[in-house]
């Protein structure tokens, strides 16, 4: 008997912040993002690196292909990651749909 599973579309939702690594409060917030394609997630990461004037080489540390596979299996709300440069960190905090919607409301 073959078992078929529905192929559901992955959705990644992130809140982005930047500041000293290990500090409770970040220096700034880059905003919230919702993407449905791996290439869009890669673009968000690249744009945040550019916006904070961080080396483009940090992009490799995100391991986007592996990250996207994890998001497809588990969702982005448990797929937090940070990119470190010196004493600072660009943090991508995964959000649930409800957390994302609340953050969007607060930004308006």
Secondary structure, 3 states (H helix, E strand, C coil): CCCCCCCCCCCEEEEEEEEECCCCCCCEEEEEEEECCHHHHHHHHHHHHHHCCCCHHHHHHHCHHHHHHHHHHHCHHHCCEEEEECCEEEEEEECCHHHHHHHHHHHC
